[in-house]
Amino acid sequence: MHVLVVDDEALARQRSMRMIENIDGYDVVGEAANGEAALKAIQNLDPDIVLLDIRMPGEDGLVTAKKIAQLNDPPAVIFCTAYNEYAVEAFETLAVGYLLKPLQKEQLSAALEKARKFSKLQKAAQNQSGDRSERRRNIAAKTRRGVELVPIEEIYCFIADQKYVTIMHGGGETLIDDTLKELEEEFESVFVRVHRNALVAINEIEKLERMPTGQYELQLKTTQYRPVVSRRHVASVRELLSNL
């Protein structure tokens, strides 16, 4: 995987590049000192991943990341900054990682691996359902540990309960402020409404079952949790499954 390193400090760029070169499977193809130079380098070098600082002269990393997201087949973006207060805003730009300086090799390696997986998923999705550049790749949630980033591909269900929505995912359960309606509109090709209070990942659905009580439930592939399908949504879920 080819990586572009963007940072206004030359020493920080050099340190990042040395670290990347010592991680198997990743090569640095270029460097840039600001957002404008980064966009030009992306066009010329076509990197798979951009390691991007936030505070830089001119357009900062957040503005640059938003412009990167508008490109055709954009590279994955990993923010690398000395400041943690930009995390939520950073993930709204479709970034796949947020690392704090000074960089640690283990954290960088994990972030690069996540970006690599995203790059593969993005390429596989290019022949499906058109342009998805405006859709988030992760859901950012504020928790006691700070900002938790939940990749969309690890989520199997969104459950609404009063004013909060719970993400049910491979790592557990996480509360977010998004509404179910907003999530349904943003991820309409990835999640399906099965109940007034639930969205389920389409790729997670194994089968629709009618229980002895007459209630319908979904059997999912990677969890024992069985979402209830309301009667008004049974027909649409059954039709969806017949077309998969």
C-alpha positions, 0 to 999 in steps of 0.5 A: 500500500502506498502512503503519502505523509502530510505535515508542515514540520519536516522532522515530523514527516521524516519520523513518520516516514521512517516508521512507515517504512519499517511496517511490512506492506506499506511504502511512502510514495511522497510527502507534502507540507500543507493541504494544497501540496497534499492535493497535488501530490494525491493527483500525481502519486495516487496514494492508497493512504494519506497520513494527514496533520491537522494544524497546518498553514493555509487550509488545515487538515480538516478542510483538506480531508473534506476536499480529498473525500470529494475526489473520485476514488479517494485515498483513505485518510488517517489524521496524525495530530498533537491535539485531541479536541478535533476527533469528532470533527475529524471523523465527520470528514470520513477519516478512518483513523485519528492518531495522537503525536508522538506516534507509536509504531503499534498504533500506526500499524493498526491504523494503516491496517484499518485503512488497508481494509477500508481501501479494499472494501471501497474498491469492491463497492465501486461497482455497486449502488453508485457514488458513496463518497458522502457516506461516513466510513465510521461512527464516532461516539463520545464515551468515558474513554474519549472518542470511540470510532466504530467502523460501519462494516463492524455494525450489525444493528442500530436500536433506538430507545427514547432519545438515544440510538445504540450501535450493536457491533463486534466490540459491544454496544455504544450509545450515539446521538444520531437519530435512526431516521438520519442513519437510515437516510445515510446508509440506505444501501447498507442497512434496512429498516426492520422495525420502527426502532431498528435498522439491521445490516443487510450483509449480516442477515442470514434468514427471516424466521417466524417464531411459534408466537407468530413474531418474526425474527432475523437470524444474523451471521456473526451474533446471537442477537435476533432483531425483531421484524415488525409485521409491517416490515416483513414483506419488504424484508422478505423481498430484500432477501429474495433479491440477495 
